[in-house]
Each structure stands twice: as structure tokens, then as C-alpha cells.
Amino acid sequence: MTRSKWKTNLIKTSLRNKIKNKSIKIWKKNESISKFLIGKTVFIYNGKMFKKFNITRNKVGYKFGEFVTTRQFNKKQKKSSKKK
């Protein structure tokens, strides 16, 4: 279910205060990317570590979680049988 249109985008107000710092760390991935973050670098928490993310004009309006994956795909490796 999506957020209602009459509500504005979810943007944390304390995020504006953090812009003064060089590195902005974000834990909540459901927040929207706004215009005042264009050209900034943020670190988004994916549940294990922070991933570096550069914000461009094309990414405004999307959510932070759309660009950071939380799951890793591990291929099953075949066991090699050694011949004697």
C-alpha cells in the first residue's frame, strides 16, 4: 500500500540539520530523497553496514531503500571432485 497523495513526501526534518556535516548517515530507507540533497554524499544503512550513495537530480523523489539492497545473492558452488 502506498502513501496517500494528500500527504507530502516523508522527509525527516532533522535531516536538514545534518547537511552541514560532511557525511550524512541514514538508517531509515523509507524516507524520500529531496532537492536539498542534490550533489551530496550520504551513507545508507542496509542492516549490516553503511553503503556510500551519491545523490543526483534524477534520483529526487525516490526512496533511499530503492538504491540499497539488503540481501546478498550467493551462488552455490559446485564441489570439484579430484581424480587420482
Biotite code that builds the C-alpha atoms (Angstrom):
import biotite.structure as struc

atoms = struc.array([
    struc.Atom([0.000, 0.000, 0.000], chain_id="A", res_id=1, res_name="MET", atom_name="CA", element="C"),
    struc.Atom([1.416, 3.373, -0.982], chain_id="A", res_id=2, res_name="THR", atom_name="CA", element="C"),
    struc.Atom([1.402, 6.655, 0.875], chain_id="A", res_id=3, res_name="ARG", atom_name="CA", element="C"),
    struc.Atom([-1.649, 8.877, 0.283], chain_id="A", res_id=4, res_name="SER", atom_name="CA", element="C"),
    struc.Atom([-1.239, 11.634, -2.299], chain_id="A", res_id=5, res_name="LYS", atom_name="CA", element="C"),
    struc.Atom([-2.615, 14.338, 0.001], chain_id="A", res_id=6, res_name="TRP", atom_name="CA", element="C"),
    struc.Atom([0.256, 13.664, 2.370], chain_id="A", res_id=7, res_name="LYS", atom_name="CA", element="C"),
    struc.Atom([3.633, 15.093, 1.446], chain_id="A", res_id=8, res_name="THR", atom_name="CA", element="C"),
    struc.Atom([6.749, 13.005, 0.947], chain_id="A", res_id=9, res_name="ASN", atom_name="CA", element="C"),
    struc.Atom([8.229, 11.540, 4.092], chain_id="A", res_id=10, res_name="LEU", atom_name="CA", element="C"),
    struc.Atom([11.317, 13.646, 4.884], chain_id="A", res_id=11, res_name="ILE", atom_name="CA", element="C"),
    struc.Atom([12.872, 13.751, 8.303], chain_id="A", res_id=12, res_name="LYS", atom_name="CA", element="C"),
    struc.Atom([13.182, 17.355, 9.491], chain_id="A", res_id=13, res_name="THR", atom_name="CA", element="C"),
    struc.Atom([16.419, 16.672, 11.353], chain_id="A", res_id=14, res_name="SER", atom_name="CA", element="C"),
    struc.Atom([17.952, 15.604, 8.013], chain_id="A", res_id=15, res_name="LEU", atom_name="CA", element="C"),
    struc.Atom([18.182, 19.278, 7.021], chain_id="A", res_id=16, res_name="ARG", atom_name="CA", element="C"),
    struc.Atom([20.314, 19.981, 10.083], chain_id="A", res_id=17, res_name="ASN", atom_name="CA", element="C"),
    struc.Atom([22.728, 17.166, 9.230], chain_id="A", res_id=18, res_name="LYS", atom_name="CA", element="C"),
    struc.Atom([23.586, 18.665, 5.816], chain_id="A", res_id=19, res_name="ILE", atom_name="CA", element="C"),
    struc.Atom([26.249, 20.820, 7.438], chain_id="A", res_id=20, res_name="LYS", atom_name="CA", element="C"),
    struc.Atom([28.257, 17.691, 8.244], chain_id="A", res_id=21, res_name="ASN", atom_name="CA", element="C"),
    struc.Atom([30.396, 16.141, 5.514], chain_id="A", res_id=22, res_name="LYS", atom_name="CA", element="C"),
    struc.Atom([28.923, 12.670, 5.901], chain_id="A", res_id=23, res_name="SER", atom_name="CA", element="C"),
    struc.Atom([25.220, 12.088, 6.436], chain_id="A", res_id=24, res_name="ILE", atom_name="CA", element="C"),
    struc.Atom([24.226, 8.698, 7.844], chain_id="A", res_id=25, res_name="LYS", atom_name="CA", element="C"),
    struc.Atom([20.686, 7.462, 7.213], chain_id="A", res_id=26, res_name="ILE", atom_name="CA", element="C"),
    struc.Atom([19.141, 4.456, 8.943], chain_id="A", res_id=27, res_name="TRP", atom_name="CA", element="C"),
    struc.Atom([15.562, 4.669, 7.627], chain_id="A", res_id=28, res_name="LYS", atom_name="CA", element="C"),
    struc.Atom([15.219, 3.667, 3.989], chain_id="A", res_id=29, res_name="LYS", atom_name="CA", element="C"),
    struc.Atom([11.585, 4.746, 3.635], chain_id="A", res_id=30, res_name="ASN", atom_name="CA", element="C"),
    struc.Atom([12.427, 8.464, 3.521], chain_id="A", res_id=31, res_name="GLU", atom_name="CA", element="C"),
    struc.Atom([12.184, 10.293, 0.206], chain_id="A", res_id=32, res_name="SER", atom_name="CA", element="C"),
    struc.Atom([15.128, 11.985, -1.473], chain_id="A", res_id=33, res_name="ILE", atom_name="CA", element="C"),
    struc.Atom([14.526, 15.736, -1.683], chain_id="A", res_id=34, res_name="SER", atom_name="CA", element="C"),
    struc.Atom([16.024, 18.586, -3.696], chain_id="A", res_id=35, res_name="LYS", atom_name="CA", element="C"),
    struc.Atom([18.262, 19.949, -0.945], chain_id="A", res_id=36, res_name="PHE", atom_name="CA", element="C"),
    struc.Atom([20.352, 16.753, -1.040], chain_id="A", res_id=37, res_name="LEU", atom_name="CA", element="C"),
    struc.Atom([21.425, 17.075, -4.706], chain_id="A", res_id=38, res_name="ILE", atom_name="CA", element="C"),
    struc.Atom([25.202, 16.758, -5.024], chain_id="A", res_id=39, res_name="GLY", atom_name="CA", element="C"),
    struc.Atom([25.636, 15.366, -1.507], chain_id="A", res_id=40, res_name="LYS", atom_name="CA", element="C"),
    struc.Atom([27.016, 12.001, -0.450], chain_id="A", res_id=41, res_name="THR", atom_name="CA", element="C"),
    struc.Atom([25.058, 10.007, 2.096], chain_id="A", res_id=42, res_name="VAL", atom_name="CA", element="C"),
    struc.Atom([25.671, 6.693, 3.798], chain_id="A", res_id=43, res_name="PHE", atom_name="CA", element="C"),
    struc.Atom([22.628, 4.399, 3.925], chain_id="A", res_id=44, res_name="ILE", atom_name="CA", element="C"),
    struc.Atom([22.431, 1.543, 6.437], chain_id="A", res_id=45, res_name="TYR", atom_name="CA", element="C"),
    struc.Atom([21.422, -1.768, 4.839], chain_id="A", res_id=46, res_name="ASN", atom_name="CA", element="C"),
    struc.Atom([21.198, -3.761, 8.067], chain_id="A", res_id=47, res_name="GLY", atom_name="CA", element="C"),
    struc.Atom([24.858, -4.707, 8.232], chain_id="A", res_id=48, res_name="LYS", atom_name="CA", element="C"),
    struc.Atom([26.964, -1.766, 7.124], chain_id="A", res_id=49, res_name="MET", atom_name="CA", element="C"),
    struc.Atom([26.710, 1.697, 5.600], chain_id="A", res_id=50, res_name="PHE", atom_name="CA", element="C"),
    struc.Atom([26.840, 1.977, 1.804], chain_id="A", res_id=51, res_name="LYS", atom_name="CA", element="C"),
    struc.Atom([28.030, 5.145, 0.072], chain_id="A", res_id=52, res_name="LYS", atom_name="CA", element="C"),
    struc.Atom([25.432, 6.812, -2.153], chain_id="A", res_id=53, res_name="PHE", atom_name="CA", element="C"),
    struc.Atom([25.783, 9.924, -4.329], chain_id="A", res_id=54, res_name="ASN", atom_name="CA", element="C"),
    struc.Atom([22.573, 11.847, -4.995], chain_id="A", res_id=55, res_name="ILE", atom_name="CA", element="C"),
    struc.Atom([21.884, 13.285, -8.449], chain_id="A", res_id=56, res_name="THR", atom_name="CA", element="C"),
    struc.Atom([18.947, 15.197, -9.889], chain_id="A", res_id=57, res_name="ARG", atom_name="CA", element="C"),
    struc.Atom([17.460, 12.036, -11.440], chain_id="A", res_id=58, res_name="ASN", atom_name="CA", element="C"),
    struc.Atom([17.084, 10.373, -8.025], chain_id="A", res_id=59, res_name="LYS", atom_name="CA", element="C"),
    struc.Atom([14.921, 13.093, -6.428], chain_id="A", res_id=60, res_name="VAL", atom_name="CA", element="C"),
    struc.Atom([11.515, 11.743, -5.415], chain_id="A", res_id=61, res_name="GLY", atom_name="CA", element="C"),
    struc.Atom([12.633, 8.146, -4.975], chain_id="A", res_id=62, res_name="TYR", atom_name="CA", element="C"),
    struc.Atom([13.162, 6.440, -1.626], chain_id="A", res_id=63, res_name="LYS", atom_name="CA", element="C"),
    struc.Atom([16.600, 5.657, -0.192], chain_id="A", res_id=64, res_name="PHE", atom_name="CA", element="C"),
    struc.Atom([15.742, 1.957, 0.054], chain_id="A", res_id=65, res_name="GLY", atom_name="CA", element="C"),
    struc.Atom([15.312, 1.591, -3.707], chain_id="A", res_id=66, res_name="GLU", atom_name="CA", element="C"),
    struc.Atom([19.030, 2.021, -4.294], chain_id="A", res_id=67, res_name="PHE", atom_name="CA", element="C"),
    struc.Atom([20.456, -0.083, -1.457], chain_id="A", res_id=68, res_name="VAL", atom_name="CA", element="C"),
    struc.Atom([19.893, -3.816, -1.359], chain_id="A", res_id=69, res_name="THR", atom_name="CA", element="C"),
    struc.Atom([19.662, -5.641, 1.931], chain_id="A", res_id=70, res_name="THR", atom_name="CA", element="C"),
    struc.Atom([20.103, -9.190, 0.697], chain_id="A", res_id=71, res_name="ARG", atom_name="CA", element="C"),
    struc.Atom([23.106, -10.751, -0.947], chain_id="A", res_id=72, res_name="GLN", atom_name="CA", element="C"),
    struc.Atom([22.870, -13.432, -3.579], chain_id="A", res_id=73, res_name="PHE", atom_name="CA", element="C"),
    struc.Atom([25.351, -16.231, -3.052], chain_id="A", res_id=74, res_name="ASN", atom_name="CA", element="C"),
    struc.Atom([25.788, -18.740, -5.826], chain_id="A", res_id=75, res_name="LYS", atom_name="CA", element="C"),
    struc.Atom([26.051, -22.321, -4.831], chain_id="A", res_id=76, res_name="LYS", atom_name="CA", element="C"),
    struc.Atom([29.464, -23.528, -5.796], chain_id="A", res_id=77, res_name="GLN", atom_name="CA", element="C"),
    struc.Atom([29.952, -26.942, -7.266], chain_id="A", res_id=78, res_name="LYS", atom_name="CA", element="C"),
    struc.Atom([32.276, -29.169, -5.372], chain_id="A", res_id=79, res_name="LYS", atom_name="CA", element="C"),
    struc.Atom([35.097, -30.255, -7.586], chain_id="A", res_id=80, res_name="SER", atom_name="CA", element="C"),
    struc.Atom([35.963, -33.892, -7.343], chain_id="A", res_id=81, res_name="SER", atom_name="CA", element="C"),
    struc.Atom([39.630, -34.636, -7.553], chain_id="A", res_id=82, res_name="LYS", atom_name="CA", element="C"),
    struc.Atom([40.640, -37.545, -9.719], chain_id="A", res_id=83, res_name="LYS", atom_name="CA", element="C"),
    struc.Atom([43.572, -39.654, -8.639], chain_id="A", res_id=84, res_name="LYS", atom_name="CA", element="C"),
])
